[in-house]
């Protein structure tokens, strides 16, 4: 399906690029957020990346998947922005009060929401590379080879980062949030 819309864009139908944006914006945002860890900056990275992809679409070779090519643009742009970013900021956590009803479904949903909250919070505490690798491997179900294509890093480097990321994620969940990582079902 990507090939069809890519060809339409290359043939001059700029509106067909909307399909590409719609299909890939969520995962591309997630990757950018893993690296820059700021919503506004991640959105800027995403916008710049899609503009670059549109401008350079003719250079896309069908040797690899389109998503791999696009995600590589997003990751490169995110790390470029991160290198330029020299600023300190303070983040205040949001305090939430949950009222648990007697409904099992609501209790389970709150548990899932809480778990997602802690996992996302822990991902934000990891290094950009570790957060990105965990997101690509576990959330996007990419293989090590796919991640190599997307990032341009070696297989062994990715395996080392993935190993360290698992250890650091587990440590953060245990020490900072007092959670047992094995008890999470997300």
C-alpha positions, 0 to 999 in steps of 0.5 A: 500500500505504501508503494502506491501512495509513494508513487502518487506523490512522486507523480505530483499528487502531494495530497497523497502524502497525507496517507503516509503521515496518517499511517506513521505519525504515531510511531514516529512521534513515539520514537521522537519522544523517546529521544527528546523526552519533550512533547513540543520538541518531539512534535517539531522533530516529527514535522521536520522529519515528515518535511524531509521525507517528502522532499527526499522521497525520490531518494527512497529505494525500495531495498528496505521497508518505507517505515525503516527509511522514515524512522531513520529520518525521525531518529536522526533528526531527534538526536540532532535536536537533542545535541543542540538542546542545552537547557535546564528545566524542572518538571513537576509531577501531576498528582492524581486522586483515584476513587476506586469503585467496586467494579472489577473492570474499573479497578483493572483499568486503573491498574493498567493505567497506573502501570502505563504511567509508571512504565512511561515515567521510567522510560523518561528516566532512561537514556535516549538510546535505551528508551528508543531501543525498548520502544522499538523492540517491545512496543513496535515488535521490531527485530534486532536486524530491523532496529539495525536498519532503522538506527544504523547501529550495529547488532552488537551495539543494539544488544548491549543497549537493550540489555542495559535498558532492561536492567535500568528499567527494572532498577528504576521500577524497583527503586524509584517506584517500588514496583516488581517488574515481573508483576506488570502485565503490560 
